[in-house]
């Protein structure tokens, strides 16, 4: 990786995190797959419908999806494991490893199967699983195909690879020493196949509300120009801290102390703290990636793509200890999913915000002026 010069600003305030002690808002001892295991058990229940009425299309598309998978994916070799090797790590200003780069993270057979899964998903579920996602404030964007639930059910071998690679990063970085959760104790918030054909760039942002982001490179980097992944070593939330009345309102406040750039190797992966500032430089050519976010809740339900923490917390509160065992149950519990105007303190940009972030992750607040 190569880096920029350190950002210089007399008014930039650093959030120094002395310790992280993650406590799941969903402390119930139920399985992570509680909101989609009925699909796996009954081999039914995949609708391309609205969140508050999952079967609004009136057509269960499970069989169509299964048929597409069967004709498109050769399962031979999917169980074969890759030979991952740690290629590089990135440290922050207090010498914590915040990112791990791993080469040979996914096999070519698994990558091809994943691309076919995404293709079938776009074909069968064009309403809810495909989004032309514009990052209005940050700039750029991507075309995203949402794969959660479909990944775990139809390609469990690839999902296991996601967990293994995140586990490898966890142990390499020794994240247990700062009390970060085991990846296998986290739910899958979102799983996304991404390309940049329509946008050509992805503005800097953070995956706020998630714990780990694991991104696999599917494209040969020699076949496109640009498209470097970049990451800053400060939490994105640090920019929310009050800079004081003396701050220049026209000054540009950096979201990082340094930016690090790297050109992804095909079949490699990066695993990093989700709340770090990151993005993709301008790209000319086809650049496809496979991004996954793990968080402190159950796996996201089928009827909601990339839910917010505030939404999930209110949903779980309304649900209580109620089990989700059948398609009928899902149709009923989906009605408990909150509307945006029902979620208090909903913040589009930061999800938690600094105060919620400090509270949720039990962070010791040591703020100092640079």
C-alpha positions as CSV (number, residue, x, y, z in Angstrom):
1,X,0.0,0.0,0.0
2,X,1.1,3.6,-0.6
3,X,-0.1,6.6,1.3
4,X,-0.7,10.3,1.0
5,X,0.8,13.0,3.2
6,X,-0.8,13.3,6.6
7,X,-3.8,15.6,6.7
8,X,-2.9,18.9,8.4
9,X,-5.6,20.9,10.3
10,X,-5.2,22.7,13.6
11,X,-8.9,22.2,14.3
12,X,-9.1,18.5,13.5
13,X,-10.1,16.6,16.7
14,X,-9.0,13.0,17.1
15,X,-11.1,10.4,18.8
16,X,-8.6,8.1,20.5
17,X,-10.2,4.7,21.2
18,X,-8.5,3.1,24.2
19,X,-10.6,0.0,24.2
20,X,-13.5,-1.6,22.3
21,X,-15.9,-3.7,24.2
22,X,-18.6,-4.8,21.8
23,X,-21.9,-5.8,23.4
24,X,-24.6,-7.1,21.0
25,X,-27.8,-5.1,21.2
26,X,-29.5,-8.4,20.4
27,X,-28.5,-10.4,23.5
28,X,-31.0,-13.2,22.8
29,X,-29.4,-16.6,22.6
30,X,-31.0,-17.4,19.3
31,X,-29.4,-18.5,16.0
32,X,-28.1,-15.9,13.6
33,X,-30.2,-17.3,10.9
34,X,-33.5,-16.9,12.7
35,X,-35.0,-14.7,10.0
36,X,-34.3,-16.9,7.0
37,X,-33.9,-20.5,8.3
38,X,-37.5,-21.2,7.3
39,X,-36.5,-20.6,3.6
40,X,-33.7,-23.1,4.0
41,X,-36.0,-25.7,5.7
42,X,-39.1,-25.3,3.4
43,X,-37.3,-24.4,0.2
44,X,-39.8,-21.7,-0.4
45,X,-40.5,-18.1,0.6
46,X,-38.5,-15.9,-1.8
47,X,-40.6,-13.0,-3.0
48,X,-39.6,-9.9,-4.9
49,X,-41.9,-7.8,-2.7
50,X,-42.1,-4.8,-0.5
51,X,-40.7,-4.9,3.0
52,X,-44.1,-4.5,4.7
53,X,-45.7,-7.0,2.4
54,X,-43.1,-9.6,1.3
55,X,-45.5,-11.6,-0.8
56,X,-46.9,-8.5,-2.6
57,X,-45.8,-10.0,-5.9
58,X,-48.0,-13.1,-5.1
59,X,-45.4,-15.3,-6.7
60,X,-42.9,-17.4,-4.7
61,X,-39.8,-17.3,-6.9
62,X,-37.8,-19.9,-5.0
63,X,-38.1,-22.6,-7.7
64,X,-37.1,-20.2,-10.4
65,X,-34.0,-19.1,-8.5
66,X,-33.1,-22.7,-7.8
67,X,-33.4,-23.7,-11.4
68,X,-31.2,-20.7,-12.5
69,X,-28.6,-21.8,-9.9
70,X,-28.7,-25.4,-11.1
71,X,-28.1,-24.6,-14.8
72,X,-25.6,-21.8,-14.1
73,X,-23.3,-23.2,-11.4
74,X,-21.1,-26.2,-11.4
75,X,-20.7,-27.2,-7.8
76,X,-17.6,-29.3,-8.4
77,X,-14.7,-27.8,-6.6
78,X,-16.8,-25.3,-4.6
79,X,-15.7,-27.0,-1.4
80,X,-12.1,-26.8,-2.3
81,X,-10.5,-24.2,0.0
82,X,-8.2,-21.5,-1.2
83,X,-4.6,-21.0,0.2
84,X,-4.9,-17.6,1.7
85,X,-1.8,-15.7,2.7
86,X,-1.6,-12.4,4.6
87,X,-0.1,-9.9,2.2
88,X,-0.1,-6.7,4.3
89,X,-1.6,-5.0,7.3
90,X,-2.4,-1.3,8.1
91,X,-1.8,0.3,11.5
92,X,-3.5,3.4,12.9
93,X,-1.7,6.1,14.9
94,X,-1.7,4.1,18.1
95,X,-0.4,0.9,16.4
96,X,-3.6,-1.0,16.2
97,X,-4.1,-3.1,13.1
98,X,-7.2,-1.7,11.4
99,X,-7.0,-3.5,8.0
100,X,-5.6,-6.9,6.8
101,X,-5.0,-7.6,3.1
102,X,-5.1,-11.3,2.2
103,X,-4.2,-12.8,-1.2
104,X,-5.6,-16.0,-2.7
105,X,-8.7,-15.4,-0.5
106,X,-11.2,-17.0,-2.8
107,X,-10.8,-19.6,-5.5
108,X,-11.6,-18.9,-9.2
109,X,-14.4,-21.5,-9.0
110,X,-16.0,-19.8,-6.1
111,X,-15.6,-16.4,-7.7
112,X,-17.3,-17.7,-10.9
113,X,-20.1,-19.2,-8.9
114,X,-20.6,-15.9,-7.0
115,X,-20.9,-14.0,-10.3
116,X,-23.5,-16.5,-11.5
117,X,-25.4,-16.1,-8.3
118,X,-25.5,-12.4,-8.8
119,X,-26.6,-12.8,-12.4
120,X,-29.5,-15.1,-11.4
121,X,-30.4,-12.7,-8.6
122,X,-30.7,-9.8,-11.1
123,X,-32.8,-11.9,-13.4
124,X,-35.2,-13.3,-10.8
125,X,-35.4,-10.4,-8.3
126,X,-35.0,-7.2,-10.3
127,X,-37.3,-5.1,-8.0
128,X,-35.7,-5.5,-4.6
129,X,-32.3,-7.0,-5.1
130,X,-30.8,-4.7,-7.8
131,X,-30.1,-1.0,-7.0
132,X,-28.4,1.8,-8.9
133,X,-26.8,3.2,-5.7
134,X,-25.8,6.9,-5.9
135,X,-23.6,8.2,-3.1
136,X,-25.0,11.7,-3.4
137,X,-23.0,13.5,-0.8
138,X,-19.7,11.6,-1.2
139,X,-20.0,11.4,-5.0
140,X,-20.0,8.4,-7.3
141,X,-21.7,5.1,-6.4
142,X,-22.1,1.6,-7.6
143,X,-24.5,-0.9,-9.1
144,X,-25.3,-3.3,-6.3
145,X,-26.9,-6.8,-6.3
146,X,-27.9,-7.8,-2.8
147,X,-27.1,-11.4,-2.1
148,X,-27.7,-11.9,1.6
149,X,-29.8,-15.0,2.4
150,X,-29.3,-16.2,-1.2
151,X,-25.5,-16.5,-0.4
152,X,-26.0,-18.5,2.8
153,X,-28.6,-20.8,1.3
154,X,-27.4,-21.4,-2.3
155,X,-23.6,-20.9,-1.9
156,X,-22.8,-21.9,1.7
157,X,-19.3,-22.8,0.6
158,X,-18.6,-19.2,-0.4
159,X,-20.2,-17.8,2.8
160,X,-17.9,-20.1,4.7
161,X,-15.0,-18.6,2.8
162,X,-16.2,-15.1,3.9
163,X,-16.1,-16.2,7.5
164,X,-12.8,-17.9,7.2
165,X,-11.1,-14.9,5.7
166,X,-12.6,-12.6,8.3
167,X,-11.4,-15.0,11.0
168,X,-7.9,-15.0,9.5
169,X,-7.8,-11.2,9.7
170,X,-9.2,-11.2,13.2
171,X,-6.5,-13.5,14.5
172,X,-3.7,-11.8,12.4
173,X,-4.6,-8.4,13.8
174,X,-5.2,-9.8,17.3
175,X,-8.5,-8.0,17.5
176,X,-9.5,-10.2,20.5
177,X,-7.0,-8.1,22.6
178,X,-9.2,-5.1,22.2
179,X,-12.4,-7.1,22.8
180,X,-13.8,-7.0,19.3
181,X,-16.3,-9.8,18.6
182,X,-15.5,-13.1,16.9
183,X,-16.7,-12.8,13.3
184,X,-18.7,-16.0,13.7
185,X,-20.6,-14.4,16.5
186,X,-21.7,-11.6,14.2
187,X,-24.6,-11.6,11.8
188,X,-24.5,-10.9,8.1
189,X,-25.9,-7.4,7.6
190,X,-25.4,-7.3,3.8
191,X,-23.7,-9.2,1.1
192,X,-23.2,-7.3,-2.2
193,X,-21.9,-7.9,-5.7
194,X,-20.7,-4.5,-6.9
195,X,-19.6,-3.0,-10.2
196,X,-18.8,0.5,-11.2
197,X,-19.8,0.6,-14.9
198,X,-22.3,3.4,-14.4
199,X,-20.4,5.5,-11.9
200,X,-16.7,5.0,-12.4
201,X,-15.8,6.0,-8.9
202,X,-17.0,5.6,-5.3
203,X,-16.8,8.6,-2.9
204,X,-15.3,8.3,0.5
205,X,-17.7,6.9,3.1
206,X,-17.9,4.5,6.1
207,X,-20.0,1.4,6.6
208,X,-21.3,2.8,9.8
209,X,-23.2,0.5,12.0
210,X,-21.3,-2.6,11.0
211,X,-18.2,-4.1,12.7
212,X,-16.2,-5.8,9.9
213,X,-16.2,-5.2,6.2
214,X,-14.7,-8.0,4.0
215,X,-14.3,-7.2,0.3
216,X,-13.1,-9.6,-2.3
217,X,-11.7,-8.5,-5.7
218,X,-13.2,-10.5,-8.6
219,X,-11.7,-8.7,-11.5
220,X,-8.2,-8.8,-13.0
221,X,-6.7,-5.5,-12.1
222,X,-4.6,-5.5,-15.3
223,X,-7.8,-5.1,-17.3
224,X,-8.9,-1.8,-15.9
225,X,-7.2,1.5,-15.2
226,X,-7.5,3.3,-11.8
227,X,-9.9,1.7,-9.4
228,X,-7.7,1.9,-6.4
229,X,-9.2,1.2,-3.1
230,X,-8.3,3.8,-0.5
231,X,-8.8,3.9,3.3
232,X,-8.1,6.4,6.1
233,X,-6.9,5.3,9.5
234,X,-9.3,7.4,11.6
235,X,-12.9,6.4,12.5
236,X,-15.2,8.3,10.1
237,X,-17.3,9.4,13.2
238,X,-14.4,11.5,14.4
239,X,-15.4,14.3,12.0
240,X,-18.7,14.8,13.9
241,X,-17.0,16.0,17.1
242,X,-17.6,19.8,17.7
243,X,-14.6,21.7,16.3
244,X,-15.4,24.8,18.3
245,X,-16.5,28.4,17.5
246,X,-13.1,29.4,16.2
247,X,-13.3,26.9,13.3
248,X,-13.2,28.3,9.8
249,X,-16.6,27.5,8.3
250,X,-15.0,27.3,4.9
251,X,-12.2,25.0,5.9
252,X,-12.2,21.4,4.5
253,X,-12.1,19.0,7.5
254,X,-10.4,15.8,6.5
255,X,-12.0,12.5,7.4
256,X,-8.6,10.8,8.0
257,X,-5.0,11.5,9.2
258,X,-3.5,9.6,6.2
259,X,-5.0,7.9,3.1
260,X,-3.6,4.6,2.0
261,X,-4.1,3.3,-1.6
262,X,-4.0,-0.2,-2.9
263,X,-4.7,-1.8,-6.3
264,X,-6.6,-5.1,-5.5
265,X,-5.2,-8.3,-6.8
266,X,-7.7,-10.7,-8.4
267,X,-9.2,-13.1,-5.8
268,X,-7.6,-11.1,-2.9
269,X,-9.6,-9.6,0.0
270,X,-9.3,-6.8,2.5
271,X,-10.8,-7.0,5.9
272,X,-11.2,-3.7,7.9
273,X,-13.1,-2.0,10.6
274,X,-16.3,-0.9,9.0
275,X,-16.3,2.6,10.4
276,X,-13.1,3.6,8.6
277,X,-13.3,6.1,5.8
278,X,-12.8,4.4,2.5
279,X,-13.7,4.6,-1.2
280,X,-12.5,3.8,-4.8
281,X,-10.7,6.1,-7.2
282,X,-11.9,6.6,-10.8
283,X,-11.9,3.4,-12.9
284,X,-11.8,2.9,-16.6
285,X,-12.9,-0.7,-17.4
286,X,-14.8,-3.4,-15.5
287,X,-14.1,-3.6,-11.8
288,X,-16.3,-6.1,-9.8
289,X,-16.1,-6.8,-6.1
290,X,-17.9,-8.9,-3.5
291,X,-18.5,-6.9,-0.3
292,X,-19.8,-8.2,3.0
293,X,-20.6,-6.5,6.3
294,X,-20.9,-8.2,9.6
295,X,-22.7,-6.6,12.5
296,X,-23.9,-7.2,16.1
297,X,-27.4,-8.5,15.2
298,X,-28.9,-11.5,13.5
299,X,-28.4,-12.0,9.8
300,X,-30.6,-9.5,8.0
301,X,-34.0,-10.9,7.0
302,X,-34.8,-11.6,3.3
303,X,-37.4,-8.8,3.2
304,X,-34.9,-6.0,4.0
305,X,-31.7,-5.2,2.2
306,X,-28.9,-3.6,4.3
307,X,-31.0,-2.5,7.3
308,X,-29.9,0.2,9.7
309,X,-29.1,-0.6,13.3
310,X,-31.9,1.7,14.5
311,X,-34.4,-0.2,12.3
312,X,-33.2,-3.6,13.5
313,X,-33.2,-2.5,17.2
314,X,-36.8,-1.3,17.0
315,X,-37.8,-4.4,15.0
316,X,-36.3,-6.8,17.6
317,X,-38.0,-4.8,20.4
318,X,-41.3,-5.2,18.8
319,X,-40.7,-8.9,18.0
320,X,-39.6,-9.8,21.5
321,X,-39.0,-13.5,21.9
322,X,-41.3,-14.5,19.0
323,X,-39.9,-17.2,16.8
324,X,-39.9,-17.1,13.0
325,X,-40.7,-20.6,11.9
326,X,-42.8,-20.5,8.8
327,X,-43.5,-18.3,5.7
328,X,-46.7,-17.2,7.4
329,X,-44.8,-16.0,10.4
330,X,-42.5,-14.0,8.2
331,X,-45.4,-12.3,6.5
332,X,-46.7,-11.3,9.9
333,X,-43.4,-10.3,11.5
334,X,-42.4,-8.2,8.5
335,X,-45.3,-5.9,9.3
336,X,-43.4,-5.1,12.5
337,X,-40.5,-3.6,10.5
338,X,-40.4,0.1,11.2
339,X,-41.1,2.8,8.7
340,X,-38.4,5.4,8.4
341,X,-40.5,8.0,10.2
342,X,-41.0,5.6,13.1
343,X,-37.3,5.3,13.8
344,X,-36.1,7.9,16.3
345,X,-32.6,9.4,15.9
346,X,-32.4,7.9,12.4
347,X,-29.3,9.4,10.8
348,X,-28.8,8.6,7.1
349,X,-25.1,9.4,7.1
350,X,-23.8,8.0,10.3
351,X,-26.3,5.5,11.5
352,X,-25.1,5.7,15.1
353,X,-23.3,9.1,15.2
354,X,-20.5,9.7,17.7
355,X,-22.6,9.4,20.9
356,X,-24.4,6.3,19.8
357,X,-21.1,4.8,18.6
358,X,-19.5,5.5,21.9
359,X,-22.4,4.0,23.8
360,X,-23.0,1.0,21.6
361,X,-19.3,-0.1,21.5
362,X,-18.5,1.0,25.1
363,X,-15.6,3.2,23.9
364,X,-13.5,5.1,26.4
365,X,-13.7,8.7,25.2
366,X,-10.3,10.3,25.2
367,X,-10.5,13.3,23.0
368,X,-7.5,15.5,22.4
369,X,-6.8,18.4,20.1
370,X,-4.0,18.0,17.5
